[in-house]
Amino acid sequence: MTQVFELADKMADGRFRALILLATFASLRWGEVIALRRSDIDIEARTVRVREQLIELDGGDMVLAPPKSRAGKRTVSIPSAIVPALVDHLDQFTGTG
């Protein structure tokens, strides 16, 4: 667990720290984690709601799409160990809306 935090801390752009921690500890796929919005994260309940994913089309364009299956739409628990990092990320890099 410590190694993941160390890797996340080494990112040149601090915005990616939360991405790495969520992908690792909440078992989110790349397309799911990059499609998240602030409204998908509930710090109080310690959950992330997966509603969409970003997919790359053959031409290289990225588009929002629903998960491939109904089971892909889900709510995932966030471990308490990464909550402070998510709070910091939300405070630094997102608006209140």
VMD Tcl script that draws the C-alpha trace (Angstrom):
set ca {
  {0.00 0.00 0.00}
  {2.82 2.38 0.84}
  {4.36 1.85 -2.60}
  {1.22 3.09 -4.33}
  {1.22 6.27 -2.24}
  {4.91 6.77 -3.05}
  {4.23 6.34 -6.78}
  {1.29 8.74 -6.60}
  {3.46 11.30 -4.80}
  {6.10 11.16 -7.57}
  {3.70 12.30 -10.31}
  {4.94 15.52 -11.90}
  {1.37 16.84 -12.01}
  {-0.35 16.60 -8.63}
  {-3.76 16.22 -10.29}
  {-2.90 12.63 -11.14}
  {-2.36 11.57 -7.52}
  {-6.10 11.11 -6.90}
  {-6.46 9.26 -10.22}
  {-3.81 6.73 -9.26}
  {-5.22 6.20 -5.77}
  {-8.80 5.79 -7.00}
  {-7.84 3.45 -9.81}
  {-5.82 1.31 -7.43}
  {-7.88 1.24 -4.26}
  {-11.39 1.52 -5.72}
  {-10.58 -0.86 -8.62}
  {-11.72 1.58 -11.29}
  {-10.79 1.11 -14.92}
  {-8.88 3.84 -16.78}
  {-11.91 5.01 -18.78}
  {-14.04 5.10 -15.64}
  {-11.63 7.06 -13.48}
  {-10.92 9.71 -16.13}
  {-14.66 10.20 -16.72}
  {-15.44 10.96 -13.07}
  {-16.97 14.26 -12.06}
  {-17.02 15.89 -8.66}
  {-20.69 14.95 -8.31}
  {-19.72 11.26 -8.61}
  {-17.67 11.37 -5.41}
  {-19.39 11.30 -2.02}
  {-16.73 11.92 0.61}
  {-19.16 11.57 3.53}
  {-20.40 8.14 2.39}
  {-16.92 7.24 1.07}
  {-18.26 6.14 -2.30}
  {-17.70 6.77 -6.00}
  {-20.57 6.44 -8.45}
  {-19.52 5.03 -11.84}
  {-22.01 6.22 -14.47}
  {-19.87 6.80 -17.56}
  {-16.57 5.99 -19.11}
  {-14.37 7.69 -21.67}
  {-13.65 5.54 -24.68}
  {-11.27 6.10 -27.56}
  {-12.79 5.80 -31.02}
  {-10.88 4.39 -34.00}
  {-10.03 7.92 -35.16}
  {-8.48 8.76 -31.79}
  {-11.33 10.91 -30.50}
  {-12.40 10.42 -26.88}
  {-16.12 10.31 -26.10}
  {-18.23 9.77 -23.00}
  {-20.24 6.57 -23.12}
  {-22.15 4.40 -20.69}
  {-20.32 1.38 -19.26}
  {-20.39 -1.69 -21.49}
  {-22.85 -3.54 -19.29}
  {-25.52 -2.68 -16.73}
  {-23.22 -4.11 -14.07}
  {-20.67 -1.44 -15.05}
  {-22.91 1.24 -13.56}
  {-22.19 0.89 -9.88}
  {-21.27 2.55 -6.63}
  {-17.85 1.66 -5.28}
  {-16.53 2.13 -1.74}
  {-13.54 4.38 -1.18}
  {-11.03 3.17 1.44}
  {-10.63 5.63 4.30}
  {-6.86 5.72 3.66}
  {-7.34 7.72 0.44}
  {-10.12 10.06 1.61}
  {-7.67 12.82 2.69}
  {-6.02 12.73 -0.74}
  {-9.40 13.00 -2.45}
  {-10.46 15.90 -0.23}
  {-7.18 17.70 -1.06}
  {-7.71 17.04 -4.78}
  {-11.28 18.33 -4.72}
  {-10.21 21.44 -2.79}
  {-7.30 22.23 -5.12}
  {-8.48 21.22 -8.56}
  {-12.28 21.38 -8.73}
  {-14.97 23.95 -8.23}
  {-17.81 23.53 -5.80}
  {-20.40 22.73 -8.50}
}
mol new
graphics top color blue
foreach p $ca { graphics top sphere $p radius 0.5 }
foreach p [lrange $ca 0 end-1] q [lrange $ca 1 end] { graphics top cylinder $p $q radius 0.2 }
display resetview
